[in-house]
Amino acid sequence: MTKVKFVQTSDHLFYKRMMDATSKTVIAYCRSNNFEYESYTGIKFGDMPWHAAYNRIAQLKEILSRGYDGWVFYLDADAYIADLGFDLRNFLADKAHFAGIFAGYHSPDVSYTINSGGFALNFAHPIARQLVMDYFLSLERIGKEEFSRSLIWGEDIPEDQLMLHLMLKDYVEERHLEPHFMFQLPDQSHVNNGPFIKQILRSHIGDFESRCAYIEDEVEKVLSGVGYPALSAPGIYIPAKHEVIRSQIARKTDCGLSVDGQVGTLCFGPYIALAPGTYLARAFGRVRSLPRGGRLHIQGDVVCDHGRNVLAEGENRLEQEGYGILMSLPFQLSERADALEFRLNMLDPAGLDLHALQFLPVRE
């Protein structure tokens, strides 16, 4: 299975405003595709706000240390997902032989002068893992004292993008490893400025306040066309790929549970216990293709005690493809319930991905 994690970072004073905006698109995209997301706000090396530019180097090393073996897409705080419908898994399907994907160079003869504000590394590839280690060692060589003395970005200590350029230059020219990387042209990239991801650089808008405002406006435009609902609170949120969510007809995928025309029990489980209260059971997912009649019927119920007690039941008719809530059922518990399930049944053949089940407490 193709694993993907998106990573961002910013300082806590200035670029946090940008990341607060851009991360909305990244989180929405990750949630819709069952990708992972992590971010860090603050400064891992040094004291100056601009020292946060080096955070990503430490973040990549930390991810490597945890044994992660999927793709990591790093995005600067000023980068956002522009196309929430882009099929990234399909894009990556034939690229497992690459250690990384970079973009942004302007000379056809020098591929490694890339834009470090957006790139992807395949942590399953040994060359990518070595690159992460070399990048981190180059950071450690600067030393804490030099970080503490530095005042001006790009002058007092090696600039973070240049550090990556020099490493890639070594990998390309000295180690002859260029075939193990994909170097994409500017504006044709899938890791920074291109059809999938956009980055609003200082060279685009020099004034910081105007740049922030522009990013916020662009993010709102992207999100305005999204039908995937906001999550008001976590409650108990269980990805459908978790082992406690089972199916009689679907296959486990990176997205969760997927069906392609099968009819029957889409899911049952997770057999959890809930305290007395009012709840909303929600199923999140994506309708990839509708039946010939253009309407998909899904029947659902919430039960406990291994199906002996029905707490809620209903049917939903879906007439549009895309992301959203597949089923929403309110229910009440006057006493603790054990072995609680949210069961869904496909009544029509269709293409569908079930991403997650949620049991959300409702305040009365």
N, C-alpha and C positions, 0 to 999 in steps of 0.2 A: 504494500500500500504506500502511496505517495504522502509523506508527512511534510507539512509546511508550517513554519512559524514566522510571523512578522514581528519585527523588533524596532522600537523607536526610543529616543532619549532626548532630554533637553535639560538646560539649567532650570533652577527654580524661580528665577526672577523675570527673565525676558522671553526666551523662546518657548517657555511653558505655554504662553498664550497661543502660539502657533500650534503646538502639539495638542493642546486641548481641542483645537478645531480639527486638525488633520486626522487625529486618532479616531474621531467619530466615523470617518469613512473606512478606516482600516479595521476597526472593531466590527463595524457592520458587515464588512466583507468577510472577515474571519468567522463571524457568527453564522453567516449564510452558507459558508462552505466547510464548516467544522475544521477550520485552521486554528492554530494557537496564536496568541498574541501576548507579548510582554513589553513593558516599557519601564524606564527608570527616569526619575526626576531628581536632579541634584548634580553633584560633582564627585566623581570617583577618584580623580587625580588632581591635586592642586587646589586653588582657592578662587581664582577668577571665574566669572560666569562663562567666558569663552573656553575655559578648560573642559567644559562639558562635551566639547567636540571629540574628546578622547574617550568618552564613556563607552562608545560602541566597541572599542578595542577590548576593553575589559569585559563587556557584556558577551562578546563572541567567545572569549576564553572561558567564561563561566558556563555558557551553554555547552561548550565542548567538554568541560570537566564533568558535567552531569551525564555524559554519555549519549547525548542527542545524536541521532543519525538520519535526520531528514534535511529538507531545504530550509535555509534561513534567509528571509528577505529583510534586509536592513533598509529603513527609510529615515531620512533626516526629519526634523520637526516640521520643516516647511514643505514636505512631500505628502501627497494624499492619493487615494485610489480614485481615479477619474471614471473608470468603467467598472461598476459593481457587478456587471453581468459577464465579465471576462472569465473564460474557462481556463483557469491556471493549471489545473491538473492535466488537462488535455495538452496544454502548451509544454508542460514538463515531461509528458509521457515518453518522449524519445530523447531525453536529455540526461539520463542517468550517468552517461559516460563523461559528462562535464563536471569539473570541480567547482566551477563558478560561472556566473554571468555578470558582465560589466558593460558599461556603455558610457558614451559622452566624449570620446576622443574625436579630434578634429583633423588629424593627419592620417591619410591612408597607410602611411609607412610606420606609424608609431601607435600601436593599439592600446598601450598601457596608460596613456594620459587620460584616464577615465574620470568621470564625475563620481566621487565617493559618497554623494548624497543619496544614492540608491544602488544597491547591488544585491546579488544572491549568491550564497555559498551552499554547496551540497556536502553536508557534514558526513555523508556516507562515503565520500571519496577521500582517499588518503592524502591527496595533494591539497584539498581544501583544509583538512585538519592541520596539515603542516603550515599552510599559509596563516591560519589563525594563530598558531604557536609563534611563528616568526613575527607576525604583526604585534603580538603581545610582548615579545622579547624586545622589539624595537622601542616599545613604550617604556618598558622597565629600564632600558639603557639611558633614557633621559634623566631619570632619578628625581627623587622628591625635592631635593634642594633646588634643582634647576626649575622645577615647576613652581616652587615657592617664590623664586626670584623673578620669574617671568611676568611681564606686564602687557606686552604687545603681541597680538596674535600674528603668527607668520614671521616674526622677527627674532624673538628671544629664545624660542625652542623650535624644533622641527615641526612644521605644519602637518596636521594629521593626514590631509589628502596627499601631500607630497610623500609622506612616509609610505603610503600604499602604492603610489606611482613607482617609487624606487624598488619596492619589493617585487612588484609585477614586472618591472624592467629586468630584474635579476632572474625571475622565473622564465621570462620570454627569451632574453638574449643570452644568458649564461647557462641556464638549465634546459633551454629548448623545450619548454612545456606549453607553449602557446596552443597547440592542438587540444589541450585539456581544458581550455577556457573558451567561452563564447564571448566575443567582443562585438557589441552591437553599435550601430551608427547612432549619432545623436538624432533625436526626434523619431527614431524607429525602434526605440528601446522598449523592453518590457520590465525594466528594473528602475528606471528613472524617467526622464521626460520622454513620453511616447503616448501611444493610444491607451495604455492601461494605467500608468502612474504619471502624475504631473508633479513638478517641483517648481515653486516660485522662488527663484534665486534673487540675491541682492542685485545682480546685473539686470534683472527684469524690472524690479521696482526698488529703487534705492532708499526711499524714505521708509523707516521701520514701521511707523504707525499705518501708513498707506498699504504697506505690504501685508501686515496683519489683517487689516480690514478686507483687503482683496481676497486673501486666503479664506477668511470666514465666509465671505459672499460665495466663493466658488464651492466651498464645502456644502453650503445650504442648497445650492443648485443641484449638486450631485445627490444629496439625500432627499431632495423634494420628490424625486421619482421613484423612491424605494417604498415598496409595500410591506416590507418586513417590519413588524411592530417593535416599539421600544420595550425593553424589559424594565418594569417599574421597580421590581425588587427580585432578589434571587429566589426566595422560597427554597424549595428543593428542585434543583434544575439538573436533570440527568441526560447526558448525551445518549442518543439512541444506539451508538456503537458500544455502550457499556454492556457488560455481560448480563446484568440484571434485566435488561430489556430484550425480550425474545420475540420470535416470529415463527409462523408456520409457512409463510410464503416468500418472505424477503431474504435477501442476502446481506450480510454485514459488509459495509464499504467504508471508505474514508468519511463519507457524508453521514453515515449512521446505518439506517436500514433502507434498502432500495428494491423497488419492484419495477418490472417491465411487462405489464399486462396480466400479472397474476391476480386472481380474485380469492379472497379469504381473509384469514386473520393476519393483519399487518403487524400487530404488536400485542403483547401482554406482559405483565410485570408492572413495577419492579418489586412488588411484595414488601412495601415499607410500612412502618408504623407512624401514625399521625395522632397528635393530641386533639382533644375536642376543639372545635372552632369552625369558622366558615372559610371555604377554600375555593379556588378556581383551578381546575385541571386544564392545562393547555398543551397542545401538540404543535410543535413548530416543524416546518418542512418546506418542500418545494414540489410543485406540480410541474413535471417536465413535459408531459404530453397528455392531452385530454382524450377521452374515448371518442369514437366516431360521432356520437350524438352531441359532443361539445359540453357535456355535463358529467362530472364525477360525483358519485354518491359515496360518502363515507359514514359508517355507523360507528358510534362509540358509546362506552359506558365506563363508569367508575364503580368498582366493586371492592368488597373486603371479605375477609374470612374465606378466601379461596372461592370467590364467586357466589357464596351463599347469600350475601347481602348486597343488593343493588342500591347504590347511593345516588346515582344520576345516570341518565341515558339520553341520547339524542342522535340526530342525523344532520349532516352538513352536505350542501350541494356546492361544489366548486366549479366555476365556469370560466376561470382564467388561469393561464399558466403563470408560474412565478413563485416567489417566496411569500410566506405568510403563516398565519395560524390555520392549521388544518381542522382543528376541533377545539372548542372551548366549552367546558361543562362546569357550572357551579355546583357545589355540594356542601352539606353541613354534617358535622359530627357532634353528637351530643355526648359521646364518650370516646375514649381511645379506640382507634381502629387498627387492627393488625392485618398483615398480608394484604395491603391495599394495592389495587391494580388500576391501571388506565388501559382499557382494551380498545383497539381500533380494528374495524373490518372494512376491507375494500369490497364494495358492491359492484364496481365496474372495472374493466381492464384499463389501466392507464400507466404512465410512467411517473413514478413518485419517489421522492426521497424523504424519509422521516429523520429529522435532525435531532430532536430532543423532546422530552416530556418535562413538564413543570407543574409542581403543586404549589400554588401561590396563596399564602394566607391573605384574607380579605378583611380589612377593618370595617366594622359595622358602625 
